[in-house]
Amino acid sequence: MIVISAVLKIDPARTADFAAAATTMTAATLEEPGCGSYRFAITCDDPSTAIVMEEWEDQAALDLHFATPHMAAFREAVAGIMLAGSAATKYEVASKGPLF
Protein backbone atom coordinates (compact mmCIF):
# COMPACT_ATOMS: atom_id res chain seq x y z
CA MET A 1 0.00 0.00 0.00
CA ILE A 2 1.09 3.56 -0.68
CA VAL A 3 0.18 6.46 1.61
CA ILE A 4 0.57 10.06 0.50
CA SER A 5 0.65 12.87 3.03
CA ALA A 6 0.77 16.40 1.67
CA VAL A 7 0.79 19.84 3.24
CA LEU A 8 -0.53 22.39 0.78
CA LYS A 9 -0.12 26.12 1.22
CA ILE A 10 -3.13 28.01 -0.12
CA ASP A 11 -4.28 31.61 -0.36
CA PRO A 12 -6.43 32.00 2.78
CA ALA A 13 -8.67 34.47 0.95
CA ARG A 14 -9.55 31.66 -1.48
CA THR A 15 -10.27 28.87 0.99
CA ALA A 16 -13.83 28.45 -0.33
CA ASP A 17 -12.54 28.10 -3.91
CA PHE A 18 -10.00 25.53 -2.77
CA ALA A 19 -12.63 23.60 -0.82
CA ALA A 20 -14.92 23.47 -3.86
CA ALA A 21 -12.12 22.13 -6.08
CA ALA A 22 -11.05 19.64 -3.39
CA THR A 23 -14.63 18.39 -2.93
CA THR A 24 -14.98 17.72 -6.66
CA MET A 25 -11.56 16.08 -6.76
CA THR A 26 -12.32 13.85 -3.78
CA ALA A 27 -15.61 12.57 -5.23
CA ALA A 28 -13.97 11.63 -8.52
CA THR A 29 -10.86 10.13 -6.94
CA LEU A 30 -12.77 7.89 -4.53
CA GLU A 31 -14.29 6.21 -7.61
CA GLU A 32 -10.86 5.25 -8.97
CA PRO A 33 -9.75 1.61 -8.80
CA GLY A 34 -7.04 1.15 -6.18
CA CYS A 35 -7.99 4.21 -4.12
CA GLY A 36 -8.50 3.26 -0.48
CA SER A 37 -8.89 6.76 0.94
CA TYR A 38 -8.62 10.34 -0.26
CA ARG A 39 -9.32 13.30 2.04
CA PHE A 40 -8.56 17.01 2.21
CA ALA A 41 -8.75 19.19 5.33
CA ILE A 42 -8.03 22.83 6.11
CA THR A 43 -6.10 23.09 9.37
CA CYS A 44 -7.90 24.65 12.32
CA ASP A 45 -5.04 26.92 13.34
CA ASP A 46 -3.97 28.17 9.91
CA PRO A 47 -6.44 28.74 7.04
CA SER A 48 -3.53 28.90 4.60
CA THR A 49 -2.66 25.24 5.21
CA ALA A 50 -4.53 22.27 3.77
CA ILE A 51 -3.69 18.63 4.32
CA VAL A 52 -4.36 15.76 1.93
CA MET A 53 -4.13 12.12 2.99
CA GLU A 54 -4.33 9.38 0.37
CA GLU A 55 -4.16 5.58 0.39
CA TRP A 56 -3.45 3.65 -2.80
CA GLU A 57 -3.35 -0.08 -3.46
CA ASP A 58 -0.10 0.19 -5.44
CA GLN A 59 2.06 2.43 -7.61
CA ALA A 60 0.10 1.52 -10.74
CA ALA A 61 -3.12 2.89 -9.19
CA LEU A 62 -1.31 6.07 -8.13
CA ASP A 63 0.18 6.50 -11.60
CA LEU A 64 -3.29 6.18 -13.16
CA HIS A 65 -4.61 8.76 -10.66
CA PHE A 66 -2.02 11.32 -11.76
CA ALA A 67 -3.11 10.83 -15.39
CA THR A 68 -6.86 11.31 -14.84
CA PRO A 69 -8.80 14.22 -16.35
CA HIS A 70 -10.03 15.21 -12.87
CA MET A 71 -6.41 15.54 -11.67
CA ALA A 72 -5.68 17.87 -14.59
CA ALA A 73 -8.85 19.85 -13.84
CA PHE A 74 -7.93 20.09 -10.14
CA ARG A 75 -4.44 21.34 -10.93
CA GLU A 76 -5.92 23.97 -13.22
CA ALA A 77 -8.54 24.99 -10.65
CA VAL A 78 -6.00 25.50 -7.85
CA ALA A 79 -3.21 27.01 -9.95
CA GLY A 80 -3.99 30.51 -8.67
CA ILE A 81 -4.83 29.32 -5.15
CA MET A 82 -1.78 27.22 -4.28
CA LEU A 83 1.19 29.07 -2.83
CA ALA A 84 4.88 28.19 -2.64
CA GLY A 85 5.82 25.91 0.22
CA SER A 86 3.68 22.87 -0.48
CA ALA A 87 5.25 19.46 0.16
CA ALA A 88 4.16 15.85 -0.28
CA THR A 89 5.60 12.62 1.09
CA LYS A 90 5.04 9.09 -0.20
CA TYR A 91 5.15 6.15 2.21
CA GLU A 92 5.24 2.49 1.19
CA VAL A 93 3.38 0.58 3.90
CA ALA A 94 3.65 -3.16 4.54
CA SER A 95 0.61 -3.47 6.81
CA LYS A 96 -2.29 -1.50 8.23
CA GLY A 97 -4.34 -1.96 11.39
CA PRO A 98 -6.10 -0.09 14.18
CA LEU A 99 -4.02 2.13 16.43
CA PHE A 100 -5.74 0.98 19.64
N, C-alpha and C positions, 0 to 999 in steps of 0.2 A: 504494500500500500504506500502511496505517496501522500504526504500532508504538506500543504502550502500555507504559510503564515505570512501575511503582508501587512505592513503599516503604510498607509497611503496618506500623504499630506494633501489637503484640499483647501480651496478658498472657502473660509467660513461663511462668507456672504452668499455662497452658492450651495449650501448644504442641502437645501430642498431639491435642487437640480441633480446633485449627486445621488441623493436617495432615490429619486425617480429612475435614474439610469441604472442604479444598483438593483432596484426591485425588478426591473425588466430583465436585467442580466441574470439574476438569481433564478427567476421562473424558467427561463430558457435553459440555463445550465443544469438545473436539477432534472431535466428531461434527458440529458445526455447519457448514453451508456457508459458505465464505469465511474460515474460521479456518485460518491457516497454522501457527500455533504458539501454545501456551498453557502456561506453566510457572510454578509457585511454587517458592520456595526460602526456607529459614530461613537467615539469615546465620551464618557460623561464629563470628564474634566477639561477636554480640549476639543471644541467643535471643528478644529482644523485637522483632526486626526481621525481617519477611518481604519478599521481593521477588516481584513478578509481572511477567513479560514476555509480551507478546501480539503476534501479527501478524495483521492482518485484511486481506482483499482490498480492501475499500472501506468507506466510512461506512455504507452500507446494511447490510452484514454486521454491523458493530459495533452498529448500532441494534437489529437483530434479537436480537443476543446480550443486550443489556441488558433485553430484554423477555421472555426465556425463563423458564420455571418454575424451572429449576435456578439461575438467577441470583437469583431471589427466595428460593429455599430457602437458597442460600449466604449471602445477606445476613442472613437470619433466624438461621442457624446461628452466624454470627460476631458477631452483635450484642453479645453480652456478652464477647467475646474481643478485639475491636478496641479500640484505645485512641486517644485524640486524637493528632494529629501525623502521620497518614497523608497521603500526597500522590501524585498520579498525573499523568503528563505524556503527552500525545499528540503523536506525530511523524507527519508526512505525508512519505513516502519515495518518491523518484522511481525509484530503482534499488536492487538488492541483489546482492551478490556476495561471494566469499570475501575474507577479510582478507589472507591471504598467498597 
